[in-house]
Amino acid sequence: MLYKKNMDKNILVRQGNYSYQFMNSDFGKEPFSELKPVIVSASRATDIPAFYSEWFINRLKKGYLIKLNPYNQKPYRINFENTKFIVFWTKNPKPMIPYLNYLDEMGIDYYFQFTLNDYEREGYEKNVPPLSERIDTFKQLSEIIGKEKIIWRFDPLILSDRISPETLIERTENIGCEISDYTERLVFSFFDMYRSVSRNLQKTGNSDVREFNCDEMTEFSDKLSHLNQRWNLSLFTCGEVTDLSKYGIFRGRCIDPELVRRISYNNPGFLEYLAKNSSKDKNQRPFCGCIPSTDIGQYNTCIHECLYCYATRNTVMAKEFYRHILKNPESESLIFRQG
């Protein structure tokens, strides 16, 4: 059972055998290890633009944040003094738009990985805005920052008793015809049935969701390639083993040194750093092509309630964390310490 207990500066939350403690001010006098990333990922673990834009900008202004290691719950400091580039991952960047001028003033370049799926009929993404609103936001953001800085992701591609490869092609076509003039890239991946995701799908009565087989991957890729003759986008997969290059689809680098160089062309010091640090990030999956970055997000803090999510296993807890940050936007850390 979830319960909360008010304390002087903290809030205690318990779920099952674990307790989590929000830290409103600092983490006491314990020593910290510190990272000073040049490239920041914001974030693979949660949707910072959608839910934590104000908090994130506050932390940039302060120059640091505290992150807890998800495995041992030890805190460490992420210092922004060397940060030159941010890659945002989001399903709704709209709350971040008012803060973009601040990033420009700080001399921090960026681009957005904007996941724009269509699972409205199935309800797989419970708390994302309506598709029409997300498409409008995509166009608005592209017009503000330039289409090279906004990447369309249809991610993941999901099959079920209700969704066939033909269904996904139709939905991809509908979105692509709306936004292809507002971006240069489409990134996609095929759904993976992680153990935690399988449990979540079973609990929510979506046991018909399944992975693609090889023939279905081929079918989808071939049809997408034909669609792209109209759009002329660069097509990439994310972390996929299957080679689809004969369809004009290549293994992507979502944190891509070539795109980063293109955007930061007028920062010679940063370009020199990239020349020495463009190898694969060893902390990512084997077929991930991203270069090294530091992710600032925390698991169990996103409240989109996507049924296929690997990063949020407890939506009740995520909502508690979100409410806490709304009340405490100056908090050093997004979350908690496990007890």
C-alpha positions as CSV (number, residue, x, y, z in Angstrom):
1,M,0.0,0.0,0.0
2,L,1.2,3.5,-0.8
3,Y,1.5,5.9,2.0
4,K,3.1,9.3,2.6
5,K,4.5,10.9,5.7
6,N,5.3,14.6,6.0
7,M,8.8,15.3,7.4
8,D,10.7,18.5,7.9
9,K,12.1,18.7,4.4
10,N,11.2,15.4,2.9
11,I,8.3,13.2,1.9
12,L,8.4,9.5,2.4
13,V,6.6,7.2,-0.1
14,R,6.3,3.5,0.4
15,Q,5.4,0.9,-2.2
16,G,5.6,-2.8,-1.4
17,N,9.0,-3.5,0.2
18,Y,10.6,-0.2,-1.0
19,S,10.5,3.4,0.3
20,Y,11.5,6.5,-1.6
21,Q,12.4,9.8,0.0
22,F,12.0,13.1,-1.9
23,M,14.8,15.5,-1.2
24,N,13.6,19.1,-1.2
25,S,16.9,20.8,-0.5
26,D,20.2,19.0,-0.4
27,F,21.4,15.5,0.3
28,G,23.2,16.3,3.5
29,K,27.0,16.3,3.8
30,E,27.8,13.1,2.2
31,P,30.5,13.2,-0.5
32,F,29.5,13.2,-4.2
33,S,31.0,11.9,-7.3
34,E,30.6,14.4,-10.1
35,L,30.1,14.3,-13.8
36,K,30.6,17.3,-16.1
37,P,29.0,16.2,-19.4
38,V,29.5,18.0,-22.6
39,I,26.5,16.2,-24.2
40,V,23.3,15.7,-22.1
41,S,20.5,13.3,-22.9
42,A,17.2,14.6,-21.6
43,S,16.1,11.9,-21.4
44,R,15.7,8.2,-22.3
45,A,14.3,7.5,-18.8
46,T,11.5,10.1,-18.6
47,D,9.9,12.9,-20.6
48,I,11.5,16.0,-19.3
49,P,10.1,18.5,-21.9
50,A,6.5,17.3,-21.3
51,F,6.6,17.2,-17.5
52,Y,9.7,18.8,-16.1
53,S,10.6,21.8,-18.3
54,E,10.5,24.4,-15.5
55,W,12.5,22.1,-13.2
56,F,15.1,21.4,-15.8
57,I,15.6,25.1,-16.6
58,N,15.9,25.9,-12.9
59,R,18.6,23.3,-12.6
60,L,20.5,24.7,-15.6
61,K,20.4,28.1,-14.0
62,K,21.7,26.6,-10.8
63,G,24.4,24.8,-12.8
64,Y,23.9,21.3,-11.5
65,L,21.4,18.6,-10.5
66,I,21.6,15.5,-8.3
67,K,20.8,12.1,-9.8
68,L,20.4,8.8,-8.0
69,N,22.0,5.7,-9.4
70,P,19.0,3.5,-10.2
71,Y,20.8,0.4,-9.0
72,N,22.4,1.4,-5.7
73,Q,20.5,4.6,-5.0
74,K,23.7,6.5,-4.4
75,P,23.5,10.2,-5.4
76,Y,25.9,12.0,-7.7
77,R,26.1,15.5,-9.0
78,I,25.7,16.4,-12.7
79,N,27.5,19.7,-13.3
80,F,26.5,21.7,-16.4
81,E,29.5,23.9,-16.6
82,N,30.9,22.1,-19.7
83,T,27.5,21.3,-21.4
84,K,27.4,22.4,-25.0
85,F,24.6,20.2,-26.4
86,I,21.3,18.6,-25.3
87,V,19.3,15.9,-27.0
88,F,15.7,16.0,-25.9
89,W,13.5,12.9,-26.1
90,T,9.7,13.6,-25.8
91,K,6.2,12.9,-26.8
92,N,5.2,16.5,-26.1
93,P,7.8,19.3,-26.3
94,K,5.2,22.1,-26.1
95,P,6.0,23.0,-22.4
96,M,9.7,23.4,-23.4
97,I,9.0,25.9,-26.2
98,P,8.9,29.0,-23.9
99,Y,12.4,28.2,-22.5
100,L,14.2,27.7,-25.8
101,N,15.5,31.3,-25.8
102,Y,17.2,30.6,-22.5
103,L,19.2,27.7,-24.0
104,D,20.2,30.0,-26.9
105,E,21.4,32.6,-24.5
106,M,23.5,30.0,-22.6
107,G,25.1,28.9,-25.9
108,I,23.7,25.4,-25.6
109,D,22.7,23.8,-28.9
110,Y,20.0,21.1,-29.1
111,Y,17.7,19.0,-31.1
112,F,14.5,17.1,-30.3
113,Q,13.7,13.4,-30.8
114,F,9.9,13.8,-31.0
115,T,8.0,10.5,-30.7
116,L,4.8,10.9,-32.7
117,N,2.8,7.7,-32.7
118,D,-0.8,6.9,-33.4
119,Y,-2.2,4.5,-30.9
120,E,-5.2,6.6,-30.0
121,R,-7.8,3.9,-30.7
122,E,-6.0,1.3,-28.6
123,G,-5.2,3.7,-25.8
124,Y,-1.6,2.5,-25.6
125,E,-0.4,6.0,-24.7
126,K,-2.9,7.0,-22.1
127,N,-1.9,10.5,-21.2
128,V,-0.4,12.0,-24.4
129,P,-2.2,14.9,-26.0
130,P,-4.5,14.2,-28.9
131,L,-2.8,13.3,-32.2
132,S,-4.0,16.4,-34.0
133,E,-2.5,18.6,-31.2
134,R,0.8,16.7,-31.3
135,I,1.0,17.2,-35.0
136,D,0.4,20.9,-34.6
137,T,3.1,21.1,-31.9
138,F,5.5,19.3,-34.3
139,K,4.9,21.9,-37.0
140,Q,5.1,24.8,-34.5
141,L,8.4,23.6,-33.1
142,S,9.9,23.0,-36.5
143,E,9.0,26.5,-37.6
144,I,10.7,27.9,-34.5
145,I,13.9,25.9,-34.4
146,G,14.3,24.6,-38.0
147,K,13.4,21.2,-39.4
148,E,16.9,19.8,-39.0
149,K,16.4,20.1,-35.2
150,I,13.3,18.0,-34.9
151,I,13.3,14.3,-35.6
152,W,10.2,12.3,-36.1
153,R,10.1,9.0,-34.3
154,F,7.4,6.3,-34.8
155,D,8.6,4.3,-31.9
156,P,7.9,1.5,-31.2
157,L,6.0,-0.2,-34.0
158,I,3.5,-2.5,-32.2
159,L,1.5,-5.4,-33.6
160,S,-1.6,-6.9,-32.0
161,D,-4.9,-8.6,-32.9
162,R,-6.1,-5.1,-33.8
163,I,-3.0,-3.7,-35.5
164,S,-1.4,-5.3,-38.5
165,P,1.7,-4.1,-40.5
166,E,-0.8,-2.6,-43.0
167,T,-2.5,-0.7,-40.2
168,L,0.8,0.8,-39.1
169,I,1.8,1.8,-42.6
170,E,-1.6,3.6,-43.0
171,R,-1.0,5.4,-39.7
172,T,2.5,6.3,-40.6
173,E,1.4,7.6,-43.9
174,N,-1.3,9.8,-42.3
175,I,1.2,11.4,-40.0
176,G,4.0,11.6,-42.6
177,C,1.9,13.4,-45.1
178,E,1.2,16.0,-42.4
179,I,4.7,16.6,-41.2
180,S,7.2,15.5,-43.8
181,D,7.9,19.1,-44.8
182,Y,8.7,19.9,-41.2
183,T,11.5,17.4,-40.6
184,E,14.3,15.6,-42.3
185,R,14.4,12.2,-40.5
186,L,12.2,9.4,-39.5
187,V,13.4,7.0,-36.8
188,F,11.5,3.8,-35.9
189,S,12.0,0.6,-33.9
190,F,10.1,-2.6,-33.7
191,F,8.4,-3.4,-30.4
192,D,10.5,-5.6,-27.9
193,M,8.7,-7.7,-25.3
194,Y,10.8,-6.9,-22.2
195,R,9.8,-8.9,-19.2
196,S,8.5,-5.8,-17.3
197,V,6.6,-4.7,-20.4
198,S,5.0,-8.1,-20.7
199,R,3.8,-8.0,-17.0
200,N,2.3,-4.5,-17.6
201,L,0.5,-5.6,-20.7
202,Q,-1.0,-8.7,-18.9
203,K,-2.2,-6.5,-16.1
204,T,-3.9,-4.1,-18.4
205,G,-5.6,-6.7,-20.6
206,N,-3.4,-6.2,-23.6
207,S,-2.0,-9.7,-23.9
208,D,-2.6,-9.7,-27.7
209,V,0.4,-7.2,-28.2
210,R,3.3,-9.0,-29.9
211,E,6.6,-8.5,-31.6
212,F,7.2,-8.5,-35.4
213,N,8.5,-11.5,-37.1
214,C,11.1,-11.2,-39.9
215,D,8.5,-11.3,-42.8
216,E,6.5,-8.6,-41.1
217,M,9.6,-6.4,-40.7
218,T,10.4,-6.9,-44.4
219,E,6.8,-6.1,-45.4
220,F,6.7,-2.9,-43.3
221,S,10.1,-1.7,-44.4
222,D,9.3,-2.3,-48.1
223,K,6.1,-0.3,-47.9
224,L,7.7,2.5,-45.9
225,S,10.4,2.8,-48.5
226,H,7.7,3.3,-51.2
227,L,6.0,5.9,-49.1
228,N,9.2,7.7,-48.6
229,Q,9.5,8.3,-52.4
230,R,7.0,11.0,-51.7
231,W,8.6,12.4,-48.5
232,N,12.3,12.1,-49.2
233,L,13.2,11.7,-45.5
234,S,16.3,10.0,-44.2
235,L,15.1,6.7,-42.7
236,F,16.7,5.1,-39.7
237,T,16.1,2.3,-37.2
238,C,16.9,2.6,-33.5
239,G,18.9,-0.3,-31.9
240,E,17.7,-2.9,-34.4
241,V,19.7,-6.0,-35.3
242,T,18.0,-6.5,-38.7
243,D,19.8,-5.0,-41.7
244,L,17.2,-3.0,-43.8
245,S,19.6,-1.1,-45.9
246,K,18.2,-2.5,-49.2
247,Y,15.1,-0.6,-48.4
248,G,17.0,2.6,-47.9
249,I,16.7,2.3,-44.1
250,F,19.9,2.4,-42.1
251,R,20.9,1.8,-38.5
252,G,20.6,5.2,-36.7
253,R,22.6,7.1,-34.2
254,C,20.0,8.9,-32.2
255,I,22.7,11.0,-30.6
256,D,24.4,11.5,-33.9
257,P,27.8,13.2,-34.2
258,E,27.1,14.3,-37.8
259,L,23.9,16.1,-36.9
260,V,25.4,17.6,-33.8
261,R,28.3,18.9,-35.9
262,R,25.9,20.4,-38.4
263,I,23.9,22.2,-35.7
264,S,27.0,23.4,-33.8
265,Y,29.1,24.3,-36.8
266,N,30.1,27.7,-35.3
267,N,31.6,26.2,-32.0
268,P,35.1,25.2,-32.9
269,G,36.0,24.0,-29.3
270,F,33.0,21.7,-29.3
271,L,33.8,20.4,-32.7
272,E,37.2,19.5,-31.6
273,Y,35.7,17.6,-28.7
274,L,33.4,15.7,-31.1
275,A,36.4,14.7,-33.3
276,K,37.8,12.9,-30.3
277,N,34.5,11.5,-28.8
278,S,32.4,10.1,-31.6
279,S,32.7,6.4,-30.8
280,K,29.8,4.3,-29.8
281,D,28.5,4.8,-26.3
282,K,29.5,1.6,-24.5
283,N,26.7,2.0,-21.9
284,Q,24.0,1.5,-24.6
285,R,22.6,-1.6,-26.3
286,P,24.9,-3.5,-28.8
287,F,23.2,-2.1,-31.9
288,C,22.8,1.4,-30.6
289,G,25.0,3.8,-32.5
290,C,24.7,6.8,-30.2
291,I,27.9,8.6,-29.1
292,P,28.5,9.1,-25.4
293,S,26.3,11.4,-23.4
294,T,25.0,11.7,-19.8
295,D,21.4,11.0,-19.2
296,I,19.8,13.2,-16.5
297,G,16.4,11.4,-16.2
298,Q,15.1,9.0,-13.6
299,Y,13.0,6.0,-13.9
300,N,9.4,6.0,-12.6
301,T,8.9,9.7,-13.2
302,C,7.0,9.8,-16.5
303,I,3.2,9.9,-16.4
304,H,2.3,9.3,-20.0
305,E,1.3,5.8,-18.9
306,C,2.4,4.2,-22.1
307,L,1.6,0.5,-21.8
308,Y,4.8,-0.6,-23.6
309,C,7.1,1.6,-21.4
310,Y,10.2,0.0,-19.8
311,A,11.2,3.1,-17.8
312,T,8.0,3.4,-15.6
313,R,7.0,0.3,-13.8
314,N,4.9,2.0,-11.2
315,T,2.5,4.7,-12.4
316,V,1.1,5.5,-9.0
317,M,4.6,6.3,-7.8
318,A,5.4,8.3,-10.9
319,K,2.4,10.5,-10.3
320,E,3.5,11.1,-6.7
321,F,6.9,12.2,-7.9
322,Y,5.4,14.4,-10.6
323,R,3.1,16.2,-8.1
324,H,6.1,16.7,-5.8
325,I,8.1,18.5,-8.5
326,L,5.2,20.7,-9.4
327,K,5.2,21.9,-5.8
328,N,9.0,22.0,-5.5
329,P,10.3,23.1,-8.9
330,E,13.6,24.2,-7.3
331,S,14.3,20.6,-6.0
332,E,17.9,19.5,-6.7
333,S,16.8,16.1,-7.8
334,L,13.8,14.8,-9.7
335,I,13.2,12.1,-7.2
336,F,14.2,10.1,-4.1
337,R,16.4,7.9,-2.2
338,Q,15.5,4.2,-1.9
339,G,15.3,2.9,1.7
